[in-house]
């Protein structure tokens, strides 16, 4: 059994939420459980694990870490290996780039390449929401409950949408390297202020965030159109050449593009003949 579905948030939440992701894998008793080579993506997430929890590996010499049942994932710049259980069902709420900072006031740089238990921020409120969602079999009902929780969080938040928040969202959709002076000007900040405030609110520098955004697009492009060669993909996404793309692959995954394809081919969705796009 497999469900991989992206759902747009309610219109009034789109300032804070990019999308909801419903992820469900159910494996038989004798099936070997695969792991997911999870590349850096331009995302900070609130994840509700509704059945089995997930273990995360950050490197070969560090023990696996178990995600809490309600997890806040910071912006990552490195590959992680994610290990699921036989009955894995997660509702992943992908937030807008600066939304976690606006909702919590927690500097996003403190969450870069790590995660925390969301109960440390929202306590019994999110615990009650998790319990209610876990008792449902309807993923869209789960989304409705999660959105009600977010609505309450937004009401309590006192951090308005600023120019820099809008600039961070714009970076998600560009295919060409941005000019930092221009972005700082759009945010009504000096270049130095822009870099500092962006890192506080997003977790990484503007340049790193842009690189991760373009890198994720390259991975998804290849999954969606596997017949296209890497050079074509690189040029369409604003890389200077193939080697430019290779450098980002090696930095973010320690693998070549084709080496990553081999690792990614072992992902849970591949066991069901599905590619993530």
N, C-alpha and C positions, 0 to 999 in steps of 0.2 A: 504494500500500500504506500502511495506517495501523493502528497499534496504540496505544491509549491505555487503560491499565489500572492501577487502584489495587489493591495487594495488601497485606493486613494482615501485619505482621511476626509472627514466632513469638512465642508468649505471653511467653516469658522475656525478650524484647527490648523489649516494649512500654513499659517504663519509660523507654527511650531513643529509640525509633523510633515515629513516628506511622503511617507508611505507606511502602511502596515504590511508585514510579511507573515503569511501563514505557512508554517513549515511542519510537515507531518511525514514521518517515516515509521513504518511498522514492519519489522522483520520477523521471520519465523524462528522457532526455537533453535533449529540447527543451522541457521544461516550465519556466516561470518560477518561480523559488524565492521563496515568500512569506516574510515575517518575522512574528514574534510580538510584539505589544505586550503586554508582561508587567507586570501591575499589582503593586504591593506586596502581599505575602501574609504571614501570620504564620508564617514558615518560615525555618529554616536548614537547608541541605542538603549532603549529600555526593553528588556526581554522578560516575558513571562514563560517559564517552563511549566507545562501543564501535565506532563507525565514524567518520564525519566529525565534526570538532569544531564548536563553536558560537562565533560572534562576537557581541559584546554592545556595543550603543551606549547611552551614558549621556546624551548630549546632542548637539545638532546640530554643535557646534563642537569636539567631542572625538573623536579617531580611534577606530574600532572596536577593541575589545580581544578577544583570542582566549582562550577558556577553556582551561586545561590539560586533559589527558585525564582527570585525577582532580581535581575542583574542589570546594573548600569555599566555599559561598555564605553570606555573612552575611545578617542581617536587612536587608531593603531598605525604604525609605520613599518611593521614587520609581519612576516608570515607566522600564523599560528596553526597548529594542528588540532582539530576539534573532534572529540570522540563522543558518540551518542550511544544511547541505550536501545533496547529492542523496540520500545514504544516511545518514540520521541515526537513530542508535539510542542511547538513553541510559537508564541505570538511575539514577533519582533517589531517594535515600533521604532522606525528609523527617523530620528529627529532632524530638524533643520540644523545647519552647521553650528549655530550659536545658541540653540534652544535650551540645551542642558544648563548652560551658564545662566540664561535668563530665568529659568525655572527654579534653580537652586542657589545661585550665587557662588557655587563652587568653581574656582578657577579650573578650566578644562585641562590646563597643563598638568594638573595634579593627577589626572586620569589617563594621560597619554600612555599607551601600551599596557594598560591594566584595566581592572574592573573592580566594582565594589557591590556590596549587598545594598539593593535599593531601600531595604528597611532601615538602613543607617540614615537615610535622608527622610523617608516618609513614614517610618514606623508602622504602627498597627493599621493605619489607613490603607497602605498598599498590601499589607498582609490580608486584610479582609477582602480586598478586590481580587487578589490571587485565589483565595478560597472560593469566591463566587464564580470566577471564570473556570476554575478547575472542575466545577460541578456541571459544566455545560458540555454538550457534544457539538454545539453549533458554533463554528469559528466566527461567524458574523455577529452572533450574540456576544461572543468574547470581545470582539472589537468594540461593540457598543458600550460594554461595561468599562473597558479600558479608556475609551474616549470620555466617559463621564468623570473618571478619575482625573484625567488630564485637564478637563474643564475646571475642576475644583483647584488644581494646582495653579492654573493660569490666573484664576481669580485672586489667589493669594500672592502672586508674583507682582513685584513693583518695578520691574525692569522693562521699559518700553523698547520698541523696535527702533534701532539706531541705523544711521547710514552704513556703518561697518557690517551690521547684520545683513543688510541688503546686498552689500558687495560680496560677502561670503557665499550667499545663495547664487549670485551671478556666476561665480567661479565654477559652480557645478556644471554649467552648461556651455562653457567655452571650449573650443577645440584648438585654440591658438594660445601661445604663451602670452600672458597679460603683461602690461607695463605697470610696474608697481607705483610709480609716481602718479599715474592716472587713477589707479585704484584708491590710493591715499587721498587724492583730491576728491574723488567721488564720495569718500567717507568723511570728508571735511576734517582731515587730520594731516599732520606732517608725516613724512615717510617713517620717521622713527616712532612716532606715536602709533601709527597704523600697524607697524610690525608688533609692537608691544601689546596693544589692545587686541589685535587679531589672535595672537598666541594665547592670551588669557582666555578669550572667549571660545576659541576653536580647539586649542590644544597643541597646534603646530604652527609654524610660520606660514605666511601666505604662499611663499614659493613651494614649500613642501606640500601644502594642501593642494595646490594646483597640480603638482607632479602626481600625487596619489590619485587625484580625480582623473587625469588623463590615462594613467596606468590602468585603472579599473575599466575605463572605456575600452582600452585595447584588449583586455581579457574577455570582456563581454562581446566585443566585436568578433573575436575569433570563435567564440562559442556559437554566435548567431550565424556566422558565415565561414565555416571551417575551410571552404575551398580557397579563400583569399590568403595570399602569402603575407608574412609578417611585414615585409617592406611596404606593401600597399597599405596595410593597416597603419603602420607608423606614419607614413606621409599624410594619410587622410586625417590623422589626429594631431598633426602639427609637430611631430618629431622631426629633427633635422635629417635623420637617416636611420637605417636599421640598427646601427651600433648604438645610437642614442637610446633607442627602445631597449636594447640588450642591457645597457648600463642600469636602467631603471629596474628591469627584471632582476638583475643580480643584486642590486641594493635592497630591493623590497622582498625578494624571495630566496636569494642566494642560488638561484637556478637560471639557466638560459630559458628563453621562451618555450622551446620544444621540451626542455627538461621539466618545466612547470606543467606543460600539457600532460605529460606522463603521470606526474603526481596527482594532478587534478582529475585524471581519468579514474582514480580510485574513490572518488567522492560518493557519498550515499546515494545521491540522485542518479548517478551513472549506473548503479545497480538496477535501477528501474528504467534505464534507457532514456533518461532525461538529462539535458544540459542546462545549467543555470545561465540565463541571459538577462 
